[in-house]
């Protein structure tokens, strides 16, 4: 039996920036809605993308604080 991966969403849901990523988890609105119906392969791909997005979001927040 395969274990379903828990959504990366942490129920903060505030979408900002030109790409409309959630500032908490990095998901877009569309990705948040589709998470439950995604196949495991697609979820894994998205989770890898989210790691990169989180790095970009941190850099953006850092530049806003410094600028």
C-alpha angles and dihedrals in degrees: 000000000000120000115229115235115242115244115260088227114116096187097255095110107180113150119203144157133040092300095046095230119168107253091222106045106008096237122134119230090255093050091049091054094045098045096095094051096044119113115242092252091055092046091053091051091049092048089055090050090050092058089059092043092052089055090051092047091050091050091049092050090047093051091049091053093048096041 
